[in-house]
Amino acid sequence: MSTQYSEIPKRFPVEPRWDREIGLDMTKQPKWNIPDIVIIEAAVVGHPIKRATNPHHPYTPDEIRKEAIECIEAGASAVHFHARTDEGDPEGDTSEYIEKLRLIIDPIREKYGDNIVIGGCNVLPTFKEEEALIKTGLFETSPANAYYWNHSKLLQAETRMMQEYGVKPQIALNGDSDLNRAKQWLIDPGIPEKPLYWIYLPSYTTGSTPMPNEFAMVESLMWQIRRIREIDPASVIMICGSGRASSYLATTAMLLGVHVRVGMEDTIYRWPHKDDKLDSNVRVVAEMVGIAKALGRRPATANEFRALVGLPTR
């Protein structure tokens, strides 16, 4: 042996840092506080996206219902609906909007009963029209939007009204400033009943938290979850796999122990680093179910979802 190596010390000059009999004992490491169940909600169709950017987007009640049933069969805990015109625009006539929702939802209820949670959008021209929709009982959950263009009195009235009819308000945030509005207008006055149920919709093109790359996505997501937990640690939080961030955003949310909404309402993309378009809602729902299982989680049942957010089980 060369003399230059003769003074090299032994690898373990002292006893190893673990027990020789049992080896390295990782049982001392505590389990993480990640829930077993994850709500996976399918947002089948919304109002911002049209076939000009994704030719696969569903428009008609039959198309929307077919997509929703496929998602339920794939393991979705819940489905979320809007109604569209045949041209893909938001349905502006309230009676038509409600009738189209019935064409979508009634056959689903007949087929699945209460084994699926159904939610949808109640943003209509007037508060009276919104109340008419909520009174139908079609929805179990619906967003209470803390957008910058919403009025505090309207947001408060919508939240109270939904609760009066047994609908759980989702405190909807698009950007960081929405959280402050939600706190001032809803939480501080004590309007939403606990547990608080939040939904975060970042990465849209306007009015929402930008996520131009993976680092921005992770930082923004962690920031928002931490701020919500500071307001109320017991909050139920759902993250939309929206915009370019798409499936990466939903996957990161599941890693962080919160819940996800995925589907063609919120994005046209399968992945943030490619231009592949979503060709169906069931594709991303099935992928999220698989990812949840790979992470040791499983999709919540409808009654587990209801129990989490404070709705009566059925």
C-alpha positions in Angstrom: 0.0 0.0 0.0 1.2 3.5 -0.8 2.5 5.4 2.2 0.2 8.3 1.3 -2.8 6.1 2.4 -1.3 4.5 5.5 -2.7 7.1 7.9 -6.3 7.0 6.6 -8.6 6.3 9.6 -11.0 3.4 9.7 -14.5 4.1 8.5 -16.0 3.7 12.0 -13.5 4.8 14.6 -16.3 4.6 17.2 -19.4 2.5 17.6 -22.0 2.9 14.8 -24.8 5.3 15.4 -27.4 2.5 15.5 -28.1 -0.6 17.4 -26.1 -3.6 16.0 -29.0 -6.0 16.6 -31.9 -4.2 15.1 -30.0 -1.9 12.6 -31.1 1.6 11.8 -34.4 2.1 13.6 -36.7 4.2 11.4 -39.7 3.4 13.6 -38.7 6.4 15.8 -39.7 8.7 12.9 -43.3 9.9 13.5 -46.0 9.4 10.8 -46.9 12.5 8.7 -50.3 14.1 9.2 -51.6 13.2 5.7 -55.2 12.1 5.6 -56.0 8.7 4.0 -58.9 10.0 2.0 -58.7 12.7 -0.7 -61.7 14.4 -2.3 -61.3 14.2 -6.1 -63.9 16.4 -7.8 -64.4 16.5 -11.5 -65.1 20.0 -12.9 -66.6 18.8 -16.2 -67.3 22.1 -17.9 -67.1 25.8 -17.0 -67.6 29.1 -18.8 -64.1 30.3 -19.8 -62.9 27.6 -22.1 -64.3 27.0 -25.6 -63.6 24.6 -28.5 -61.4 27.2 -30.2 -58.6 26.2 -27.7 -59.7 22.6 -27.0 -61.9 20.9 -29.6 -62.9 18.2 -27.1 -64.7 20.5 -24.7 -68.3 19.4 -23.9 -71.2 21.9 -24.5 -74.5 20.1 -24.5 -76.3 18.6 -21.5 -75.9 15.1 -23.1 -72.1 15.6 -23.6 -71.6 17.0 -20.1 -73.7 14.2 -18.5 -71.7 11.5 -20.4 -68.4 13.0 -19.3 -69.6 13.2 -15.7 -70.8 9.6 -15.6 -67.4 8.4 -16.9 -65.7 10.4 -14.1 -67.9 8.9 -11.5 -67.2 5.4 -12.8 -63.5 6.2 -12.6 -63.7 7.1 -8.9 -64.6 10.8 -8.6 -66.0 11.8 -5.2 -67.9 14.7 -6.7 -68.8 16.4 -9.9 -69.2 20.2 -10.5 -71.3 21.7 -13.3 -72.1 24.7 -15.3 -74.5 24.9 -18.2 -73.6 26.1 -21.7 -75.3 27.2 -24.9 -74.9 25.1 -28.0 -72.2 27.6 -29.0 -70.3 27.1 -25.8 -71.2 30.4 -24.2 -72.4 30.6 -20.6 -76.1 30.1 -20.5 -77.5 33.5 -19.7 -81.2 32.7 -19.4 -81.8 31.5 -15.8 -84.7 29.3 -16.6 -82.7 27.6 -19.4 -79.7 27.3 -17.1 -81.8 25.5 -14.5 -83.5 23.3 -17.1 -80.2 22.3 -18.7 -78.8 21.5 -15.2 -81.8 19.3 -14.6 -81.1 17.4 -17.9 -77.6 16.8 -16.7 -78.1 16.1 -13.0 -81.5 14.3 -12.7 -80.3 11.2 -14.7 -77.1 11.1 -12.6 -79.1 11.2 -9.4 -81.4 8.5 -10.7 -78.4 6.3 -11.6 -76.2 6.9 -8.5 -78.6 8.2 -5.9 -76.6 9.8 -3.0 -73.4 8.0 -3.9 -72.0 11.1 -5.5 -71.8 14.8 -4.3 -73.0 17.2 -6.9 -72.0 20.9 -7.0 -72.1 23.7 -9.5 -71.9 27.4 -10.3 -74.5 29.8 -9.1 -73.1 33.0 -10.6 -76.3 34.5 -12.2 -77.3 38.0 -13.1 -79.2 38.7 -9.9 -79.3 37.5 -6.3 -82.9 36.5 -6.8 -82.0 34.3 -9.7 -79.2 32.7 -7.7 -81.6 31.9 -4.9 -84.0 30.3 -7.4 -81.3 28.0 -8.5 -80.1 27.1 -5.0 -83.7 26.4 -3.9 -84.0 23.6 -6.5 -81.8 21.4 -4.4 -79.7 20.4 -7.5 -76.4 21.3 -5.7 -74.9 20.3 -2.4 -71.9 22.6 -2.8 -71.4 25.9 -4.6 -68.7 28.6 -4.7 -68.8 31.8 -2.7 -66.5 33.9 -4.8 -64.2 36.4 -3.1 -63.2 37.9 -6.4 -62.0 41.5 -6.5 -65.0 42.5 -8.6 -67.6 41.0 -6.1 -69.3 43.2 -3.6 -69.0 42.4 0.1 -72.7 42.5 0.7 -73.5 40.2 -2.2 -70.8 37.7 -1.1 -72.2 37.7 2.4 -75.8 37.3 1.2 -74.9 34.5 -1.1 -73.1 32.6 1.6 -75.9 33.0 4.1 -78.5 32.1 1.5 -76.7 28.9 0.5 -76.4 27.8 4.1 -80.1 28.4 4.7 -80.9 25.9 1.9 -78.4 23.3 3.0 -75.8 24.0 0.4 -72.1 24.1 1.6 -70.4 27.3 0.4 -66.9 26.8 -1.1 -64.9 29.9 -0.2 -63.4 30.5 -3.6 -60.0 32.1 -4.1 -58.4 33.0 -7.4 -55.5 35.1 -6.2 -53.6 36.0 -3.0 -55.7 39.1 -2.3 -58.9 37.1 -2.4 -57.9 35.5 0.9 -57.8 38.9 2.7 -61.3 39.7 1.3 -62.7 36.4 2.4 -61.3 36.9 5.9 -62.6 40.4 6.2 -66.0 39.8 4.6 -66.8 36.3 5.6 -64.6 34.8 8.3 -64.3 37.8 10.7 -68.1 38.3 10.8 -68.5 34.6 11.4 -70.8 33.9 8.4 -69.6 30.5 7.1 -70.4 27.6 9.3 -67.5 25.5 10.3 -65.7 23.5 9.1 -64.6 26.1 6.6 -64.4 24.8 3.0 -62.0 26.6 0.7 -61.3 26.1 -3.0 -58.2 27.7 -4.6 -58.2 28.3 -8.4 -54.8 29.7 -9.4 -53.0 29.7 -12.8 -55.8 31.1 -14.9 -54.9 33.7 -17.5 -56.4 36.7 -15.7 -57.1 37.7 -12.1 -55.4 34.7 -10.5 -52.1 33.8 -9.0 -49.6 33.2 -11.8 -47.6 30.0 -11.9 -45.2 30.4 -14.8 -42.9 27.6 -13.7 -42.7 24.7 -11.2 -41.0 26.8 -8.5 -43.7 29.5 -8.7 -46.3 26.7 -8.4 -44.9 25.1 -5.3 -44.2 28.4 -3.6 -47.6 29.9 -4.3 -49.4 26.7 -3.3 -47.6 26.4 0.0 -48.1 30.1 0.7 -51.8 29.9 0.2 -52.3 26.7 2.2 -50.3 28.1 5.1 -52.3 31.4 5.1 -55.6 29.4 5.2 -54.3 27.2 8.0 -53.4 30.4 10.0 -57.0 31.6 9.7 -58.4 28.2 10.6 -56.2 25.1 11.1 -59.2 22.7 10.7 -60.1 24.1 7.2 -61.0 21.7 4.4 -58.9 22.9 1.4 -59.4 21.9 -2.3 -57.0 22.9 -5.0 -57.9 23.1 -8.7 -55.5 21.6 -11.2 -56.0 24.7 -13.3 -54.1 26.5 -16.1 -50.7 25.3 -17.3 -49.9 23.9 -13.9 -52.7 21.4 -14.5 -51.9 17.8 -13.3 -48.7 18.9 -11.6 -50.6 21.3 -9.4 -53.2 18.6 -8.4 -50.4 16.1 -7.7 -48.5 18.6 -5.5 -51.8 19.3 -3.6 -52.2 15.6 -2.9 -48.6 15.4 -1.7 -49.4 18.2 0.8 -52.5 16.4 2.1 -55.3 18.5 0.7 -58.0 17.8 -1.8 -58.3 18.3 -5.6 -60.6 19.4 -8.4 -59.6 18.5 -11.9 -61.2 18.6 -15.3 -61.9 20.6 -18.5 -63.4 23.5 -16.7 -60.0 24.6 -15.4 -57.5 23.7 -18.0 -56.9 22.5 -21.6 -53.6 20.8 -20.8 -52.6 17.4 -19.6 -49.1 18.5 -18.4 -47.4 21.9 -17.9 -44.3 21.1 -20.0 -46.2 19.9 -23.1 -49.0 21.1 -25.4 -51.0 17.9 -25.2 -54.7 18.7 -24.8 -57.1 17.0 -22.5 -59.3 14.8 -24.7 -61.7 13.9 -21.9 -62.4 14.6 -18.2 -62.2 10.9 -17.3 -58.6 10.8 -18.4 -57.4 13.2 -15.7 -59.8 11.8 -13.1 -58.5 8.3 -13.6 -54.9 9.6 -13.5 -55.5 11.4 -10.2 -57.2 8.3 -8.7 -54.1 6.3 -9.6 -51.7 9.0 -8.2 -53.7 9.1 -5.0 -53.4 5.3 -4.6 -49.7 5.5 -5.3 -49.3 8.0 -2.5 -51.2 5.8 0.0 -54.4 7.8 -0.3 -57.8 6.9 -1.8 -60.8 8.8 -3.2 -63.3 9.8 -0.6 -66.8 8.4 -0.8 -69.7 10.8 -1.1 -70.6 10.4 2.6 -66.9 10.9 3.6 -66.9 14.1 1.6 -70.1 15.3 3.2 -68.8 14.5 6.7 -65.6 16.4 6.0 -67.3 19.6 5.0 -70.2 19.4 7.5 -73.0 18.3 5.2 -75.4 15.7 6.6 -74.6 12.2 5.3 -77.3 10.4 3.2 
